[in-house]
Amino acid sequence: MLWERGKAYSQDLRTRVLAAADEGAGVGQIATLLRVSISYVSKVLSRRRATGETSARPQRSHRTRKLSAFHAAIAAEVAARPDITIAELRRWLRETHDVTASEGLMHNTLVRLGLTFKKSPSGRPSRTVPISPRRGHSGALGSRT
């Protein structure tokens, strides 16, 4: 049985747990039979015993994302200034909207919005430009000045 975090098990599974319990099977037997945890079986039976409920309750405590109200403004700013860095975007957000955001939050927000942001160079270093001042060469490899 595939389960995803934050999603309830199916009502069909709950019905089978309750039916097996009504037939006299133990919590451990039901869990093994239906390939679920003992904790899940126990909670289903406890809820029915305490409240009479046999279905899943709606999910609660979902927090809205801190920058969700500013997604349109962030997208517009990135569209207006495509070469803006995360640091500059954070500063803009603080100055114009009086909201602070960490670099990680800003990065994740840009990724969530499908927006690109200034990247570090990924190519090989040039052979004609000095790599470090100590090496002291500025031309082709092997020439020293």
N, C-alpha and C positions, 0 to 999 in steps of 0.2 A: 504494500500500500504506500503510494507516494504521498508525502505530506510536505507542505510548504509552510515556513514560518509565517504566522499571522493569519493562516487560513484554517477554518474549522473542518473537521472530518465530515463526511457526508451524512445525511440523515439516515440513509440506508444502513450505514455501519452502526449508528447509534441504535437503530431498531434491532439489528442483529445482536448487539451487546445486551440489550434489555430482554430480548427473547431468550437468549442463552441463560441469563440470570434467572428468569422466570421458570426455566426448566430445571433449575437447581445446580447449575455449574458454578464452580468457584471462580473468584476473580482471576487467579493465576491460569486456570484452564481456559477461560474466555480470552484472556490476553494472548495465550499461545495459539489458540484456535484461529483467532481473527488477525493475528500478527500485529498487535498494537501493544502499547505499554500497559503495565498493571495500573499505573497511575491514571491513565485515561479511563480505563474500565471503572476504577474506583470512583473517579469524579462523576462519571455518567450516572452510576448507581446512587451515589450520595445526593446528587442534585434531584433525581427523581424522588428519592426518599424524603428529602427536606422540603422541596417546593412543588413536586409533581410535574416539573418541566421535563420534557423528553427531547427537546430540540435545542440547537445551538443558540446562544445569545448573540446579539450583534457585537461586533468588535468595538472596543472603547479605547480611550486614552490615546487617540492618534493626534500627535502634535503637528501643527502646520509648520512648514519650513520657515525659518527666520526671514529669508529674503523673498518669499513667494509673492508678497505684495509689490516687490520692486522688479520682478522679472521683465516686464515690458520696458521699464526705464533702463535697466541694465542692457537689454538687447538693443535699444535705441542708441545708447551711448557707445556700445561696441560697433554698431553700424556706422555711426558718425566718425568714430576714431578707431579704425580697424587695427592700428598698431599699438593700442594702449596696453600697458603692462598691468599685471594684477595689482601691483603696489599703487599705480596711478588710479586704477579703477576703485580700489578701496578708499583712497583719499577722496576721490570724486563722490563716492557714496556717503562718506562721513560729512563732507562739506555741503552737499546739496540736499541730502535726506536725513542727516543727523543719525545715521545708523552705522554702527561699527561691525566689521566682519573680518574674520581671520583669513589668512591666505588660503588655508585649506577649504574653508567654507566658500570663498569666492571661486576657487578652482572648481570645486564640485558643482557650484551653481552654473558656471560656464559650460561645463561638460553636460550637465542636465539639460541646458538650453540648446545644446548642439552648436555652441559658438566656439570659434577658434580664439586663441590668445597668443601673445608673443612667445615664440619658442626659442630655445637655445640652439646655436648652430650644431648641425649634426654631421657635417662633411669633414673630410680629412683636412688637416692643416696644409696650407700652401707651402710648396717647396721654395718659393722665391721670397717669402717673408720670414724674418727671423723668428724662431720659436721662442727663444729666451734671450735676454740681453747678455748673459754669460757666454753663450756660444759665439756671439760676435760675427756671425755671417749674415749677409743680406742678399746674396745672389744664389747661384745654383749650389747644389750640395758639393762640398769639398773645397770651395773657395773661402779663404779666410781674409779678413781685413785687419 
